Amino acid sequence: MRKYIRKKRCKKRISPKTVERLALYYEILITLPLRRKYISSEELGNLAGVSATTVRQDFLCFEEVEGKARKGYEVKKLKKALKEIFNVDKKTCGIIIGAGKLGQAISGYDNFKKSNICFKAFFDKDKRKVGKKINNIPVLDIKTLPEFIKKNKSVEVAIVCIPPKEAQEVVETIVESGIKAIWNFSPTVLELPEDVVIEYERIGVGFYKLLYNFKYRNK
């Protein structure tokens, strides 16, 4: 493996495609056995579905990350650099709007626990769920959402897992209460102020890509 060294970090904002790949690398790295010390660009590329050259180019911005001949990249240093990029080198707290199956699955995602990400509460309008705990996270009445956000300043992110007809109003309440980062699983486009960062998660997209690649696999 070639050896790459950068004396300074990249000062420019990383492109969305690169951020997406870096997030994938991070997910792969935190699932490796703890005893694993090195990983090559070839292996990481194979696991991520990209070329080894792309992996090396993506890591050029990290001054503390360099590949070693016949060994690869040091896993511990890679994870540290990526944690800093994604701001998960510190604790990040969020809330989940909607205590249905999707919200429950997200709250139980093991890699979030490995990344200092915690969920303070679910919010739901279903009285049968309110007052219970899911994955040891309390389910609160959606009506208490504004008060909860204002009292819990450590909450920075809201994950939205509710029907589209309800999403706009609820997200407006979230933003007005002080949260500026939204991860939206509701299949609708939301109108939000420019200072709010939103990430849309289209669950069907991955499946459509799979079907396309399957259809043209031999062409």
C-alpha positions as CSV (number, residue, x, y, z in Angstrom):
1,M,0.0,0.0,0.0
2,R,1.2,3.5,-0.8
3,K,1.9,5.8,2.0
4,Y,-0.1,9.1,2.1
5,I,0.7,12.0,4.5
6,R,-1.1,15.3,4.6
7,K,0.4,18.1,6.8
8,K,-2.9,19.9,7.0
9,R,-6.5,18.9,7.2
10,C,-8.8,19.7,4.3
11,K,-10.3,23.1,4.9
12,K,-13.0,22.9,2.3
13,R,-16.3,21.3,3.0
14,I,-16.3,17.6,2.0
15,S,-18.6,16.7,-1.0
16,P,-21.9,14.9,-0.2
17,K,-20.8,11.7,-2.0
18,T,-17.5,11.6,0.0
19,V,-19.4,12.1,3.2
20,E,-21.7,9.2,2.3
21,R,-18.7,7.0,1.6
22,L,-16.9,8.1,4.9
23,A,-20.1,7.2,6.8
24,L,-20.1,3.8,5.2
25,Y,-16.4,3.2,6.0
26,Y,-17.2,4.2,9.6
27,E,-20.1,1.7,9.9
28,I,-17.9,-1.0,8.5
29,L,-15.0,-0.2,10.9
30,I,-17.1,-0.2,14.1
31,T,-18.4,-3.7,13.3
32,L,-14.9,-5.1,13.0
33,P,-13.7,-7.3,15.8
34,L,-12.0,-5.3,18.6
35,R,-8.7,-7.2,18.1
36,R,-8.5,-6.1,14.5
37,K,-5.6,-3.6,14.2
38,Y,-5.2,-2.9,10.4
39,I,-7.4,-2.9,7.3
40,S,-6.2,-2.4,3.7
41,S,-7.7,0.0,1.2
42,E,-8.5,-3.0,-1.0
43,E,-10.4,-4.8,1.8
44,L,-12.3,-1.7,2.9
45,G,-13.1,-0.9,-0.7
46,N,-14.5,-4.3,-1.3
47,L,-16.7,-4.1,1.8
48,A,-17.9,-0.6,0.8
49,G,-18.3,-1.4,-2.9
50,V,-15.8,1.1,-4.1
51,S,-12.2,0.9,-5.5
52,A,-9.1,0.9,-3.3
53,T,-8.1,4.1,-5.1
54,T,-11.3,5.8,-4.0
55,V,-10.7,4.8,-0.4
56,R,-7.2,6.2,-0.4
57,Q,-8.3,9.5,-2.0
58,D,-11.1,9.8,0.6
59,F,-8.6,9.5,3.4
60,L,-6.2,12.2,2.1
61,C,-7.7,14.9,4.2
62,F,-6.8,13.1,7.5
63,E,-3.4,14.1,8.7
64,E,-3.3,11.4,11.3
65,V,-4.3,8.6,8.8
66,E,-1.7,7.0,6.6
67,G,-1.4,3.6,5.1
68,K,1.5,1.3,6.0
69,A,3.1,-1.0,3.5
70,R,1.8,-4.6,3.7
71,K,-0.5,-3.7,6.6
72,G,-2.9,-1.0,5.6
73,Y,-4.6,1.6,7.7
74,E,-4.6,1.5,11.5
75,V,-8.3,0.8,12.4
76,K,-8.1,2.7,15.7
77,K,-6.8,5.9,14.1
78,L,-9.3,5.6,11.2
79,K,-12.2,5.3,13.7
80,K,-10.9,8.3,15.7
81,A,-10.6,10.5,12.6
82,L,-14.1,9.6,11.4
83,K,-15.7,10.1,14.8
84,E,-14.3,13.6,14.8
85,I,-15.7,14.2,11.3
86,F,-19.2,13.0,12.3
87,N,-19.0,14.7,15.7
88,V,-19.6,11.4,17.5
89,D,-16.4,11.6,19.5
90,K,-18.7,13.2,22.0
91,K,-22.2,12.2,23.2
92,T,-25.0,13.1,20.8
93,C,-28.6,13.1,22.1
94,G,-31.7,12.8,20.1
95,I,-35.5,12.1,20.2
96,I,-37.6,9.9,18.1
97,I,-41.0,11.1,16.9
98,G,-43.2,8.0,16.4
99,A,-42.9,4.9,18.6
100,G,-43.9,2.5,15.8
101,K,-41.9,-0.4,14.4
102,L,-39.5,1.9,12.5
103,G,-38.8,4.1,15.4
104,Q,-38.3,1.1,17.6
105,A,-35.8,-0.4,15.2
106,I,-33.8,2.8,15.0
107,S,-33.6,3.1,18.8
108,G,-32.3,-0.4,19.0
109,Y,-29.6,0.0,16.3
110,D,-26.4,-1.3,18.0
111,N,-24.0,0.9,16.1
112,F,-25.5,4.0,17.6
113,K,-24.5,2.8,21.0
114,K,-21.0,2.3,19.7
115,S,-21.0,5.9,18.5
116,N,-22.0,7.8,21.6
117,I,-25.5,8.4,20.3
118,C,-28.4,8.1,22.7
119,F,-32.1,8.7,22.6
120,K,-33.8,10.6,25.4
121,A,-37.4,9.8,24.5
122,F,-40.0,8.7,22.0
123,F,-43.0,10.9,21.3
124,D,-46.3,9.4,20.2
125,K,-50.0,10.3,20.2
126,D,-51.0,6.7,20.9
127,K,-52.2,6.6,24.5
128,R,-51.5,2.8,24.6
129,K,-47.8,3.5,24.2
130,V,-47.4,6.6,26.3
131,G,-46.0,5.9,29.7
132,K,-44.2,2.7,28.6
133,K,-40.6,2.1,27.8
134,I,-39.2,0.8,24.5
135,N,-35.5,-0.3,24.5
136,N,-35.4,1.4,27.9
137,I,-36.4,4.7,26.4
138,P,-39.6,6.4,27.7
139,V,-42.5,7.0,25.4
140,L,-44.0,10.5,26.1
141,D,-47.1,12.2,24.9
142,I,-46.5,14.2,21.7
143,K,-48.2,17.2,23.3
144,T,-45.3,17.5,25.8
145,L,-42.8,17.8,22.9
146,P,-42.1,21.6,23.1
147,E,-41.7,21.6,26.8
148,F,-39.4,18.6,26.8
149,I,-37.1,20.1,24.1
150,K,-36.8,23.4,25.9
151,K,-35.9,21.7,29.2
152,N,-33.5,19.2,27.7
153,K,-30.9,21.4,26.0
154,S,-28.6,18.4,25.3
155,V,-31.1,17.1,22.6
156,E,-29.7,18.2,19.2
157,V,-31.4,15.8,16.7
158,A,-35.0,14.7,16.0
159,I,-35.8,11.6,14.1
160,V,-39.2,11.7,12.4
161,C,-41.0,8.4,11.9
162,I,-44.6,9.4,11.5
163,P,-47.2,9.5,8.6
164,P,-46.6,12.3,6.0
165,K,-49.9,14.1,6.8
166,E,-48.6,14.7,10.4
167,A,-45.0,15.4,9.7
168,Q,-45.0,19.1,8.6
169,E,-46.8,20.3,11.7
170,V,-44.8,18.2,14.1
171,V,-41.5,19.2,12.5
172,E,-42.4,22.9,12.7
173,T,-43.0,22.4,16.5
174,I,-39.6,20.7,16.8
175,V,-37.8,23.6,15.0
176,E,-39.7,26.3,16.9
177,S,-38.6,24.6,20.2
178,G,-35.0,24.8,19.3
179,I,-33.9,21.7,17.4
180,K,-32.1,22.4,14.1
181,A,-31.2,18.9,12.9
182,I,-33.9,16.5,11.5
183,W,-33.6,13.0,10.1
184,N,-36.8,12.4,8.2
185,F,-38.2,9.0,7.5
186,S,-41.6,10.3,6.6
187,P,-42.2,10.0,2.8
188,T,-42.8,13.7,2.3
189,V,-40.9,16.9,1.5
190,L,-40.9,19.3,4.4
191,E,-40.8,23.1,4.3
192,L,-38.2,24.4,6.8
193,P,-36.1,27.5,7.5
194,E,-32.8,27.6,5.8
195,D,-30.8,27.2,9.1
196,V,-32.3,23.8,9.7
197,V,-30.3,20.8,8.5
198,I,-32.5,17.9,7.2
199,E,-31.6,14.5,5.9
200,Y,-34.3,12.6,4.0
201,E,-34.2,8.8,4.3
202,R,-36.0,7.2,1.4
203,I,-36.3,3.6,2.4
204,G,-37.5,2.5,-1.1
205,V,-34.4,4.0,-2.9
206,G,-32.1,1.2,-1.9
207,F,-34.6,-1.4,-3.0
208,Y,-35.1,0.2,-6.3
209,K,-31.4,0.3,-6.8
210,L,-31.2,-3.4,-6.0
211,L,-34.0,-4.2,-8.5
212,Y,-32.2,-2.1,-11.2
213,N,-28.9,-3.7,-10.7
214,F,-30.5,-7.2,-10.6
215,K,-32.3,-6.5,-13.9
216,Y,-29.1,-5.4,-15.7
217,R,-26.7,-7.7,-13.9
218,N,-25.7,-9.5,-17.1
219,K,-25.7,-6.5,-19.4
